[in-house]
Amino acid sequence: MAEPITIGIAVITGLVGAYKAYTEYKTAVVKAQAEQKATPAKTEEVAKGEKVAEVVKAAVQQHGDDKDRNALIQFEADPDDYRDVLEKKLVRLAEGNPAFAQQLQTLAQQAGVQGNINVSGQGKIQGQAAAVNEGTMTGTFNFGDDDKDEK
């Protein structure tokens, strides 16, 4: 039987958020320079995002395909519209490369981003999910539109 897959969806979401802050900072710096104004101060979140950007760019170049590289370029140009796309690409890359997944986990710990989701056997998560569980949950869980008919 295959080993459980560790998917750091919450971690990846947090890291992409930091990367987004860095991307927006770079845009603000370019705009300030064009307008001959003082450049904005680099916040702690932006500094974390800069580190995340370095790791993500290197991983996408090394392990990704042309679609992954294109998603990264699109994210940097428009992080609001392409955030979900980049998150999905990073999840896929992390699932296929345990070393990259561990690198993301370490980076997340350094950046103060927390969260893990461990999926054993079959598992499917769609949309946003947030929970805290200190133990083990087993059974069948349905979340979403199907639940609103049940009372």
DODRENBA-863653 format. One record per residue (C-alpha): residue number from 1; residue in one letter; chain; x, y, z. Coordinates in steps of 0.001 Angstrom, whole numbers. Layout:
N
@pos->NUM&code->a&unit->A&u->X&v->Y&w->Z .
...
//
This chain:
151
@pos->1&code->m&unit->A&u->0&v->0&w->0 .
@pos->2&code->a&unit->A&u->1280&v->3456&w->-842 .
@pos->3&code->e&unit->A&u->2538&v->5820&w->1814 .
@pos->4&code->p&unit->A&u->217&v->8680&w->2808 .
@pos->5&code->i&unit->A&u->567&v->11775&w->662 .
@pos->6&code->t&unit->A&u->1290&v->14924&w->2605 .
@pos->7&code->i&unit->A&u->-211&v->17908&w->828 .
@pos->8&code->g&unit->A&u->541&v->21239&w->2438 .
@pos->9&code->i&unit->A&u->-2407&v->23050&w->898 .
@pos->10&code->a&unit->A&u->-2669&v->25496&w->3783 .
@pos->11&code->v&unit->A&u->1091&v->25939&w->3697 .
@pos->12&code->i&unit->A&u->1122&v->26568&w->-43 .
@pos->13&code->t&unit->A&u->-1735&v->29055&w->274 .
@pos->14&code->g&unit->A&u->222&v->30960&w->2922 .
@pos->15&code->l&unit->A&u->3418&v->30911&w->900 .
@pos->16&code->v&unit->A&u->1660&v->32137&w->-2236 .
@pos->17&code->g&unit->A&u->149&v->34919&w->-108 .
@pos->18&code->a&unit->A&u->3640&v->35987&w->955 .
@pos->19&code->y&unit->A&u->4832&v->35751&w->-2659 .
@pos->20&code->k&unit->A&u->1869&v->37951&w->-3648 .
@pos->21&code->a&unit->A&u->2925&v->40588&w->-1103 .
@pos->22&code->y&unit->A&u->6406&v->40603&w->-2622 .
@pos->23&code->t&unit->A&u->5038&v->40867&w->-6169 .
@pos->24&code->e&unit->A&u->2815&v->43796&w->-5176 .
@pos->25&code->y&unit->A&u->5791&v->45461&w->-3449 .
@pos->26&code->k&unit->A&u->7897&v->45152&w->-6619 .
@pos->27&code->t&unit->A&u->5083&v->46793&w->-8596 .
@pos->28&code->a&unit->A&u->4833&v->49615&w->-6037 .
@pos->29&code->v&unit->A&u->8600&v->50207&w->-6222 .
@pos->30&code->v&unit->A&u->8531&v->50468&w->-10022 .
@pos->31&code->k&unit->A&u->5576&v->52853&w->-9849 .
@pos->32&code->a&unit->A&u->7282&v->55023&w->-7198 .
@pos->33&code->q&unit->A&u->10468&v->55201&w->-9246 .
@pos->34&code->a&unit->A&u->8527&v->56132&w->-12389 .
@pos->35&code->e&unit->A&u->6786&v->58918&w->-10468 .
@pos->36&code->q&unit->A&u->10082&v->59947&w->-8843 .
@pos->37&code->k&unit->A&u->8688&v->59305&w->-5369 .
@pos->38&code->a&unit->A&u->10225&v->57577&w->-2396 .
@pos->39&code->t&unit->A&u->10113&v->53821&w->-2638 .
@pos->40&code->p&unit->A&u->7911&v->52072&w->-80 .
@pos->41&code->a&unit->A&u->9529&v->50413&w->2901 .
@pos->42&code->k&unit->A&u->10071&v->46662&w->2683 .
@pos->43&code->t&unit->A&u->7905&v->45030&w->5347 .
@pos->44&code->e&unit->A&u->8638&v->41731&w->7069 .
@pos->45&code->e&unit->A&u->5944&v->40042&w->4977 .
@pos->46&code->v&unit->A&u->7543&v->41354&w->1790 .
@pos->47&code->a&unit->A&u->10954&v->40046&w->2890 .
@pos->48&code->k&unit->A&u->9395&v->36624&w->3525 .
@pos->49&code->g&unit->A&u->7715&v->36776&w->139 .
@pos->50&code->e&unit->A&u->11038&v->37527&w->-1505 .
@pos->51&code->k&unit->A&u->12514&v->34317&w->-45 .
@pos->52&code->v&unit->A&u->9433&v->32372&w->-1119 .
@pos->53&code->a&unit->A&u->9726&v->33784&w->-4645 .
@pos->54&code->e&unit->A&u->13335&v->32581&w->-4943 .
@pos->55&code->v&unit->A&u->12458&v->29018&w->-3910 .
@pos->56&code->v&unit->A&u->9285&v->28813&w->-5990 .
@pos->57&code->k&unit->A&u->10939&v->30202&w->-9127 .
@pos->58&code->a&unit->A&u->13847&v->27764&w->-8828 .
@pos->59&code->a&unit->A&u->11520&v->24799&w->-8245 .
@pos->60&code->v&unit->A&u->9237&v->25679&w->-11149 .
@pos->61&code->q&unit->A&u->12262&v->26058&w->-13439 .
@pos->62&code->q&unit->A&u->13715&v->22734&w->-12286 .
@pos->63&code->h&unit->A&u->10622&v->20559&w->-11871 .
@pos->64&code->g&unit->A&u->7842&v->22313&w->-13791 .
@pos->65&code->d&unit->A&u->6776&v->22249&w->-17394 .
@pos->66&code->d&unit->A&u->6002&v->25112&w->-19762 .
@pos->67&code->k&unit->A&u->2478&v->25492&w->-18352 .
@pos->68&code->d&unit->A&u->3872&v->25785&w->-14828 .
@pos->69&code->r&unit->A&u->6391&v->28406&w->-15944 .
@pos->70&code->n&unit->A&u->3657&v->30311&w->-17765 .
@pos->71&code->a&unit->A&u->1450&v->30229&w->-14649 .
@pos->72&code->l&unit->A&u->4308&v->31717&w->-12638 .
@pos->73&code->i&unit->A&u->4791&v->34520&w->-15176 .
@pos->74&code->q&unit->A&u->1060&v->35233&w->-15187 .
@pos->75&code->f&unit->A&u->958&v->35246&w->-11381 .
@pos->76&code->e&unit->A&u->3753&v->37804&w->-11202 .
@pos->77&code->a&unit->A&u->1924&v->40004&w->-13709 .
@pos->78&code->d&unit->A&u->-1490&v->39649&w->-12038 .
@pos->79&code->p&unit->A&u->-1341&v->37911&w->-8638 .
@pos->80&code->d&unit->A&u->-5031&v->38409&w->-7878 .
@pos->81&code->d&unit->A&u->-6241&v->36584&w->-10988 .
@pos->82&code->y&unit->A&u->-3594&v->33838&w->-11034 .
@pos->83&code->r&unit->A&u->-3157&v->33063&w->-7332 .
@pos->84&code->d&unit->A&u->-5358&v->29952&w->-7449 .
@pos->85&code->v&unit->A&u->-3617&v->28721&w->-10580 .
@pos->86&code->l&unit->A&u->-178&v->29008&w->-8989 .
@pos->87&code->e&unit->A&u->-1393&v->27286&w->-5813 .
@pos->88&code->k&unit->A&u->-2680&v->24321&w->-7853 .
@pos->89&code->k&unit->A&u->579&v->24096&w->-9788 .
@pos->90&code->l&unit->A&u->2636&v->24124&w->-6574 .
@pos->91&code->v&unit->A&u->459&v->21432&w->-4985 .
@pos->92&code->r&unit->A&u->998&v->19244&w->-8043 .
@pos->93&code->l&unit->A&u->4750&v->19862&w->-8029 .
@pos->94&code->a&unit->A&u->4971&v->19151&w->-4293 .
@pos->95&code->e&unit->A&u->3000&v->15906&w->-4685 .
@pos->96&code->g&unit->A&u->5416&v->14735&w->-7372 .
@pos->97&code->n&unit->A&u->8583&v->15845&w->-5619 .
@pos->98&code->p&unit->A&u->8923&v->15066&w->-1900 .
@pos->99&code->a&unit->A&u->12147&v->17090&w->-1663 .
@pos->100&code->f&unit->A&u->10345&v->20181&w->-2965 .
@pos->101&code->a&unit->A&u->7427&v->19520&w->-593 .
@pos->102&code->q&unit->A&u->9879&v->19394&w->2326 .
@pos->103&code->q&unit->A&u->11557&v->22574&w->1091 .
@pos->104&code->l&unit->A&u->8177&v->24333&w->1063 .
@pos->105&code->q&unit->A&u->7418&v->23038&w->4557 .
@pos->106&code->t&unit->A&u->10750&v->24332&w->5883 .
@pos->107&code->l&unit->A&u->10265&v->27673&w->4156 .
@pos->108&code->a&unit->A&u->6773&v->27939&w->5622 .
@pos->109&code->q&unit->A&u->8096&v->27306&w->9125 .
@pos->110&code->q&unit->A&u->10720&v->30023&w->8651 .
@pos->111&code->a&unit->A&u->8054&v->32397&w->7341 .
@pos->112&code->g&unit->A&u->5637&v->31594&w->10163 .
@pos->113&code->v&unit->A&u->3077&v->29918&w->7879 .
@pos->114&code->q&unit->A&u->1396&v->26889&w->9421 .
@pos->115&code->g&unit->A&u->-787&v->24062&w->8254 .
@pos->116&code->n&unit->A&u->-695&v->20528&w->6942 .
@pos->117&code->i&unit->A&u->-3240&v->18234&w->5449 .
@pos->118&code->n&unit->A&u->-2422&v->14549&w->5370 .
@pos->119&code->v&unit->A&u->-4432&v->12417&w->2988 .
@pos->120&code->s&unit->A&u->-4238&v->8633&w->3225 .
@pos->121&code->g&unit->A&u->-5910&v->6493&w->616 .
@pos->122&code->q&unit->A&u->-8520&v->8584&w->-1136 .
@pos->123&code->g&unit->A&u->-9201&v->12181&w->-341 .
@pos->124&code->k&unit->A&u->-10675&v->15171&w->-2081 .
@pos->125&code->i&unit->A&u->-10767&v->18764&w->-927 .
@pos->126&code->q&unit->A&u->-12503&v->21380&w->-3038 .
@pos->127&code->g&unit->A&u->-12857&v->25060&w->-2264 .
@pos->128&code->q&unit->A&u->-11712&v->26598&w->980 .
@pos->129&code->a&unit->A&u->-11374&v->24473&w->4078 .
@pos->130&code->a&unit->A&u->-10259&v->25441&w->7560 .
@pos->131&code->a&unit->A&u->-10112&v->23212&w->10611 .
@pos->132&code->v&unit->A&u->-8083&v->22265&w->13633 .
@pos->133&code->n&unit->A&u->-7838&v->18627&w->14586 .
@pos->134&code->e&unit->A&u->-5406&v->17330&w->17165 .
@pos->135&code->g&unit->A&u->-6465&v->13701&w->16695 .
@pos->136&code->t&unit->A&u->-7547&v->11383&w->13938 .
@pos->137&code->m&unit->A&u->-10805&v->11738&w->12032 .
@pos->138&code->t&unit->A&u->-12292&v->8798&w->10192 .
@pos->139&code->g&unit->A&u->-15521&v->8329&w->8328 .
@pos->140&code->t&unit->A&u->-17295&v->10002&w->5456 .
@pos->141&code->f&unit->A&u->-17612&v->13769&w->5542 .
@pos->142&code->n&unit->A&u->-19657&v->15789&w->3057 .
@pos->143&code->f&unit->A&u->-19292&v->19535&w->2866 .
@pos->144&code->g&unit->A&u->-20935&v->21895&w->448 .
@pos->145&code->d&unit->A&u->-24221&v->22360&w->-1365 .
@pos->146&code->d&unit->A&u->-25429&v->18795&w->-702 .
@pos->147&code->d&unit->A&u->-25514&v->19542&w->3049 .
@pos->148&code->k&unit->A&u->-28015&v->22375&w->2924 .
@pos->149&code->d&unit->A&u->-30866&v->20000&w->2004 .
@pos->150&code->e&unit->A&u->-30228&v->17922&w->5121 .
@pos->151&code->k&unit->A&u->-31644&v->19340&w->8339 .
//
